[in-house]
Amino acid sequence: MRPIVRGLIASLLSNSLVALLLLIVLMVFVLPFLSTQNSLVGRIIQDLLFALVLLNGLILLMDRHKGLILTPVALVALLAIGVRGIGWLFPDSFTVEIREGTTLLALALISVATAMKVFASGVVTLDRISGAVALYVLMGTVWAEAYQLVILNHPGAFSGSTLAETTSDRSIWIYFSFVTLTTVGYGDIVPVAPAARSLANLEALIGQLYPAIVLARLVSLQVPRASSDPNKP
């Protein structure tokens, strides 16, 4: 029994970034498409996927890092999950700002954990490449949470026709974040406040630099292995 459990744990650790990518795609892109805003089923699935993403991030840290790094990340993850859980039991006990703030902090730390594994030394594998894509999507999600926090505290921070009815729809900020990250810039939502503009500028800059940095790192990991291959003609 123990060898089977150890085998399952080893398999999960070796493919943790692939699992993380699948969970994030489901949470960010698939679920909003299948469920309507404020849907009870959608909220339940969203919170479950969020918890699984955080759990997967902790598994990433268990692979290489313990103690000093794992403990604070685990505490923040538990706090974020706990805030969401209490929100179901006592809806009026926590404001939206606290929920979004803990979500932002937890996802930011999971992004750091993912980056540590993606950019670490080692072999270029499907798991590492999946992690690089997952990190890109995570960054867009973190910025979406940041935009939502800005609009909650400064209602006039953004302008646009799509904001006329509601600014609490998370899918709006997911959309705006990835439009900014990929520098598409449709112009239907425009940052007006200084904080909103600074966030948008930083995200656009990272969106341009990240693919080049990842490609350079993956090439730097692969070239030495290819040049040292004894079977190479």
Secondary structure as GFF3:
##gff-version 3
##sequence-region A 1 233
A	DSSP	alpha_helix	2	14	.	.	.	ID=ss1
A	DSSP	alpha_helix	16	25	.	.	.	ID=ss2
A	DSSP	pi_helix	26	30	.	.	.	ID=ss3
A	DSSP	alpha_helix	31	34	.	.	.	ID=ss4
A	DSSP	alpha_helix	40	64	.	.	.	ID=ss5
A	DSSP	alpha_helix	70	89	.	.	.	ID=ss6
A	DSSP	alpha_helix	96	118	.	.	.	ID=ss7
A	DSSP	alpha_helix	126	153	.	.	.	ID=ss8
A	DSSP	beta_strand	158	160	.	.	.	ID=ss9
A	DSSP	three_ten_helix	161	163	.	.	.	ID=ss10
A	DSSP	alpha_helix	170	181	.	.	.	ID=ss11
A	DSSP	beta_strand	189	191	.	.	.	ID=ss12
A	DSSP	alpha_helix	194	227	.	.	.	ID=ss13
###
